[in-house]
C-alpha cells in the first residue's frame, strides 16, 4: 500500500507541474514562435511584454496546446523516469512547443 500511495502522489505532482510548465510557453515559447524578429525565431514579446492586446487570445489558445503537450508526456512517462528528469523534459518541451 505504501508504494501505491507514493505513486499516486508522484502522479499528482506531475500533473500539477504539467500546468506549471505551461508557463514556460508564456515566458519563452510565444516569443520564439510569434515575436517579431528574424526568419528563424522571434526576439520580442518575452513573457508577453509589449505584446499587442489583440494577441492575448492567440497566446491563450496556443498555451492550452502547450500545456496539453506536457500532460501527454506525463502519461507516456508515468512511473518510468525520475521526477526531476520529467520536470526538465516537460519544461523544455513546453517552452519550445511551437518551434
GUPA-32145 format. One record per residue (C-alpha): chain; residue number from 1; z, x, y. Coordinates in steps of 0.05 Angstrom, whole numbers, plus 5000, padded with zeros to 4 digits. Layout:
N
{chaine A	num NUM	c3 Z	c1 X	c2 Y}
...
//
This chain:
99
{chaine A	num 1	c3 5000	c1 5000	c2 5000}
{chaine A	num 2	c3 5014	c1 5058	c2 5046}
{chaine A	num 3	c3 4942	c1 5083	c2 5041}
{chaine A	num 4	c3 4913	c1 5014	c2 5055}
{chaine A	num 5	c3 4955	c1 5007	c2 5117}
{chaine A	num 6	c3 4934	c1 5075	c2 5142}
{chaine A	num 7	c3 4860	c1 5059	c2 5131}
{chaine A	num 8	c3 4868	c1 4993	c2 5168}
{chaine A	num 9	c3 4899	c1 5028	c2 5227}
{chaine A	num 10	c3 4844	c1 5081	c2 5224}
{chaine A	num 11	c3 4791	c1 5026	c2 5227}
{chaine A	num 12	c3 4825	c1 4992	c2 5286}
{chaine A	num 13	c3 4827	c1 5057	c2 5325}
{chaine A	num 14	c3 4753	c1 5070	c2 5311}
{chaine A	num 15	c3 4733	c1 5001	c2 5336}
{chaine A	num 16	c3 4774	c1 5008	c2 5399}
{chaine A	num 17	c3 4744	c1 5076	c2 5412}
{chaine A	num 18	c3 4674	c1 5050	c2 5399}
{chaine A	num 19	c3 4683	c1 5006	c2 5460}
{chaine A	num 20	c3 4714	c1 5063	c2 5500}
{chaine A	num 21	c3 4657	c1 5109	c2 5481}
{chaine A	num 22	c3 4611	c1 5057	c2 5513}
{chaine A	num 23	c3 4640	c1 5084	c2 5577}
{chaine A	num 24	c3 4601	c1 5148	c2 5563}
{chaine A	num 25	c3 4539	c1 5106	c2 5577}
{chaine A	num 26	c3 4569	c1 5086	c2 5644}
{chaine A	num 27	c3 4585	c1 5158	c2 5663}
{chaine A	num 28	c3 4523	c1 5195	c2 5639}
{chaine A	num 29	c3 4476	c1 5151	c2 5598}
{chaine A	num 30	c3 4449	c1 5106	c2 5653}
{chaine A	num 31	c3 4438	c1 5164	c2 5700}
{chaine A	num 32	c3 4398	c1 5203	c2 5648}
{chaine A	num 33	c3 4356	c1 5143	c2 5629}
{chaine A	num 34	c3 4345	c1 5106	c2 5694}
{chaine A	num 35	c3 4367	c1 5152	c2 5750}
{chaine A	num 36	c3 4317	c1 5179	c2 5799}
{chaine A	num 37	c3 4296	c1 5249	c2 5780}
{chaine A	num 38	c3 4242	c1 5286	c2 5743}
{chaine A	num 39	c3 4197	c1 5262	c2 5686}
{chaine A	num 40	c3 4248	c1 5283	c2 5633}
{chaine A	num 41	c3 4313	c1 5252	c2 5658}
{chaine A	num 42	c3 4347	c1 5224	c2 5718}
{chaine A	num 43	c3 4394	c1 5262	c2 5763}
{chaine A	num 44	c3 4422	c1 5205	c2 5805}
{chaine A	num 45	c3 4469	c1 5146	c2 5793}
{chaine A	num 46	c3 4523	c1 5184	c2 5753}
{chaine A	num 47	c3 4576	c1 5131	c2 5737}
{chaine A	num 48	c3 4531	c1 5083	c2 5777}
{chaine A	num 49	c3 4547	c1 5119	c2 5842}
{chaine A	num 50	c3 4500	c1 5095	c2 5896}
{chaine A	num 51	c3 4461	c1 5053	c2 5847}
{chaine A	num 52	c3 4429	c1 4991	c2 5877}
{chaine A	num 53	c3 4468	c1 4927	c2 5862}
{chaine A	num 54	c3 4405	c1 4898	c2 5831}
{chaine A	num 55	c3 4412	c1 4949	c2 5774}
{chaine A	num 56	c3 4480	c1 4926	c2 5752}
{chaine A	num 57	c3 4452	c1 4872	c2 5706}
{chaine A	num 58	c3 4405	c1 4922	c2 5674}
{chaine A	num 59	c3 4463	c1 4971	c2 5665}
{chaine A	num 60	c3 4507	c1 4918	c2 5631}
{chaine A	num 61	c3 4450	c1 4897	c2 5584}
{chaine A	num 62	c3 4440	c1 4969	c2 5562}
{chaine A	num 63	c3 4515	c1 4982	c2 5560}
{chaine A	num 64	c3 4523	c1 4928	c2 5507}
{chaine A	num 65	c3 4470	c1 4961	c2 5463}
{chaine A	num 66	c3 4501	c1 5029	c2 5473}
{chaine A	num 67	c3 4569	c1 5002	c2 5451}
{chaine A	num 68	c3 4536	c1 4968	c2 5391}
{chaine A	num 69	c3 4505	c1 5035	c2 5371}
{chaine A	num 70	c3 4576	c1 5063	c2 5368}
{chaine A	num 71	c3 4600	c1 5007	c2 5324}
{chaine A	num 72	c3 4542	c1 5016	c2 5276}
{chaine A	num 73	c3 4562	c1 5089	c2 5269}
{chaine A	num 74	c3 4633	c1 5066	c2 5257}
{chaine A	num 75	c3 4613	c1 5023	c2 5198}
{chaine A	num 76	c3 4568	c1 5076	c2 5168}
{chaine A	num 77	c3 4621	c1 5130	c2 5172}
{chaine A	num 78	c3 4680	c1 5086	c2 5150}
{chaine A	num 79	c3 4732	c1 5129	c2 5115}
{chaine A	num 80	c3 4681	c1 5185	c2 5105}
{chaine A	num 81	c3 4698	c1 5234	c2 5160}
{chaine A	num 82	c3 4755	c1 5259	c2 5203}
{chaine A	num 83	c3 4775	c1 5214	c2 5261}
{chaine A	num 84	c3 4763	c1 5269	c2 5313}
{chaine A	num 85	c3 4694	c1 5283	c2 5287}
{chaine A	num 86	c3 4678	c1 5209	c2 5294}
{chaine A	num 87	c3 4704	c1 5209	c2 5365}
{chaine A	num 88	c3 4659	c1 5266	c2 5386}
{chaine A	num 89	c3 4598	c1 5239	c2 5349}
{chaine A	num 90	c3 4607	c1 5168	c2 5376}
{chaine A	num 91	c3 4618	c1 5191	c2 5448}
{chaine A	num 92	c3 4558	c1 5237	c2 5448}
{chaine A	num 93	c3 4513	c1 5185	c2 5414}
{chaine A	num 94	c3 4533	c1 5131	c2 5463}
{chaine A	num 95	c3 4526	c1 5176	c2 5524}
{chaine A	num 96	c3 4456	c1 5196	c2 5503}
{chaine A	num 97	c3 4438	c1 5127	c2 5476}
{chaine A	num 98	c3 4378	c1 5112	c2 5518}
{chaine A	num 99	c3 4345	c1 5181	c2 5516}
//
